Each structure stands twice: as C-alpha cells, then as structure tokens.
Amino acid sequence: MFSTPGTYPAVGLFSVGHLISVGLCLILIAVVVILTKNMSRQRYMNLLKLFAIIFTGLELFKIAWSFSVGYVYTDAWVPLYFCSLFIFALWCLWSNKLKDYGIAFIGYAGIIAGGAFLLFPTTSFATYPLFHFQCIYSMIYHSTMVYSGIMALKTKSLNVNLKTAKRYICFCLIFMFVAFSINLNQGSNLMFLTHPYRIPIPLLKVIHNYSYLLYLSIIVAAHLAFPFVYIGICAIIKLFTRHKVEIEDFDFEEAEHRN
C-alpha cells in the first residue's frame, strides 16, 4: 500500500482496475448526492469546512510519505497542481472575505476537473498499483471534488454568472503566478505550466515543441475557461426551456379555427 514506484506493476489507464474504480466512484458520488439532495446551504458549507481539515491531513501525510521515500523534488510534494487548489479553496470558506472565491473554484472546477482526473489519473494510476495509498487517495479526493461541485450548484451556493466567474479567474491566476514562479526557480512543472508531462493529448506536445508561449497560453486559457462552459450551458438550457414553454402555451385549436 505504501510501496515505491516500480515495486509492483502500475494499474495503467483504462485497465480493468481503472475502469472498475471509476465505476465505483461514480456510483458512490450518485448515491451520496441522492442521500444529501435536501442538504441546506449552511450544512453544505460546514461539510466543506470539515473536508478542509480531512484533506489537509491526508495531503500532509502524502507529503511526509514522499519525503520518507526520498521524493524531495518540488513536483513530488508541493501541492500546487490544479486540483490541489481544491484544498486552498476549502480553507477560503473559513474567511468571510475569501469564501466567495473559494466556492467559485469549488463550483466551477469541481465537476469538470475532478471528473477529468477520474478518467485520466495520470499522476497515480500510471505509476502505482491499484491498492496503493496514492491511487486510493486520488480517487477519493477527486470524487469529493465532483460531489462538492454538484452540491455547490444544487444548494445554490454558487450563482453561475460573470461576477462569480471573475472570482474564479482571480483565484486561479494568483496560484498560477505562484506555481509559475516556483517553476522558474526550481525547474519544476507545477500545474503543467512548463511542459505537458503525461497529459493524454498528443497535440499539446507538438504545440509545446513548436512554441512554449503558445502552449502556456493554451494551458492557462483551459484552466480559466470552466466558468464560461457553465455559463454557456445555462444559457442554452434557459433558451431551450423558454421555447419549450412558449410551444406548450400555444393554443393549437384556436390557431386552426382562425385558419
């Protein structure tokens, strides 16, 4: 469960073990959402504060384990990958001034980023066996991200609009700047801002080799685009719903009589 890489074969992406794990996580998320569908906004916020304590403890344990096996390089232990920001966002909820920024990240990034990692767990399933701490922790962590994102919308803790989108962008840009600065000084690859290490999109490697600035622009834009995906989906739903109501309210019999 705590073996070093190479001791046992890695699970591998889209292997039987990976697909079963994803299926179990999705079932668990669905069950928990159903069980807590009537949760109030206040109880939801209290739950997120509890998550902050739990996942900070697990992250510290992960860092301690990394040091214990000799992984002292920056990429191995500094929690500044995109999904790592979930923990910082959770702690923002303890502050009245910062909670709106935290919930913006949780709501906008939770479902998409958490779900993307469940499908492409490149930093754990490509290195460790199925029942390794890193794999188990990663699946629980990202499943919690997805659940928290769903409940942010369900409890109406997050309003999908340009105002909250700006808060999300501000939150992300601050941490991206920190990650970029550390990368420059340490030669690391936090948030994949240096190179597309194990990102399962071959085109990104081609772009990176052609122009680093273009690659960096794409990565930053991709991180910041989540709110606009939500806004676009909401706009389409509202448009469809309005047209549907207009059709349902139309009196076809009266129209035929007029003709």
Secondary structure as UniProt FT lines:
FT   TURN            5..6
FT   TURN            13..14
FT   HELIX           16..35
FT   TURN            36..38
FT   HELIX           41..68
FT   TURN            69..70
FT   HELIX           74..77
FT   HELIX           82..84
FT   HELIX           85..92
FT   TURN            93..94
FT   TURN            96..98
FT   HELIX           99..119
FT   TURN            122..127
FT   TURN            130..131
FT   HELIX           133..154
FT   TURN            155..156
FT   HELIX           162..186
FT   HELIX           190..192
FT   TURN            197..198
FT   HELIX           202..210
FT   HELIX           212..224
FT   HELIX           226..249
FT   HELIX           252..258
//
